[in-house]
């Protein structure tokens, strides 16, 4: 699926936001563990990544469900939308 070129605007650059988030995560890791993340630290990086990605999938699915629920609710004039079905489960 092709997308158009992005429209420039005056909002923050996402790379700058990500860089700030990375710095904050590094500081949090040092506060929590006493050291920054380093190679050969006794942990399985692939297992850690896999578990983090599973968490990310859950957050992504939650956001998608909430977006779809709100869109359905908007399109029904703000009424409850119990007819939203995702994976055979009815939203209420």
C-alpha positions in Angstrom: 0.0 0.0 0.0 1.5 3.3 -1.1 1.3 6.4 1.1 1.7 10.0 0.1 4.8 12.0 1.2 4.4 13.4 4.7 3.1 16.9 5.1 5.6 19.2 6.9 4.4 21.1 10.0 5.7 22.9 13.1 5.3 20.0 15.5 8.3 18.4 17.2 10.6 16.0 15.3 9.8 12.5 16.3 13.6 11.6 16.2 14.2 14.2 18.9 11.3 12.8 21.0 12.7 9.3 20.7 16.3 10.5 21.6 14.9 12.1 24.7 12.9 8.9 25.6 16.1 6.8 25.1 18.0 9.1 27.4 15.2 8.9 30.0 15.2 5.1 29.8 18.9 4.9 30.2 18.7 7.1 33.4 15.8 4.9 34.7 17.9 1.8 34.1 20.8 3.2 35.9 18.6 4.2 38.8 16.9 0.8 38.9 19.9 -1.5 38.2 22.9 0.7 39.1 24.4 0.4 35.6 23.4 1.2 32.0 22.4 -1.6 29.7 25.6 -3.3 28.5 26.5 -6.4 26.5 27.3 -9.7 28.2 25.4 -8.6 31.3 24.2 -12.1 32.2 20.7 -11.7 30.6 19.3 -13.2 27.4 18.7 -10.1 25.3 16.5 -12.0 22.8 14.3 -13.2 25.6 14.0 -9.7 27.0 13.2 -8.3 23.6 10.6 -11.0 23.0 8.8 -10.3 26.2 8.9 -6.5 25.6 7.4 -7.1 22.1 4.6 -9.2 23.6 3.9 -6.3 25.9 4.0 -3.9 22.9 1.5 -6.1 21.0 -0.9 -5.9 24.0 -0.6 -2.1 24.1 -1.0 -1.9 20.4 -4.1 -4.1 20.4 -5.6 -2.1 23.3 -5.1 1.1 21.4 -6.6 -0.3 18.2 -9.6 -1.7 20.1 -10.2 1.7 21.9 -9.8 3.6 18.6 -12.3 1.3 16.9 -14.7 1.5 19.8 -14.6 5.3 19.9 -15.1 5.5 16.1 -18.0 3.2 16.3 -19.5 5.2 19.1 -19.0 8.5 17.2 -20.7 7.1 14.1 -23.7 5.9 16.2 -24.3 9.4 17.6 -22.6 8.8 20.9 -24.9 5.9 21.9 -23.4 2.8 23.4 -22.1 0.5 20.7 -22.5 -3.0 22.0 -22.4 -4.4 18.4 -18.6 -4.0 18.2 -17.2 -7.5 17.9 -13.5 -8.2 18.0 -12.4 -11.8 18.2 -16.0 -12.9 18.9 -16.1 -10.8 22.1 -18.7 -8.1 22.4 -17.7 -4.7 23.7 -20.0 -3.0 26.2 
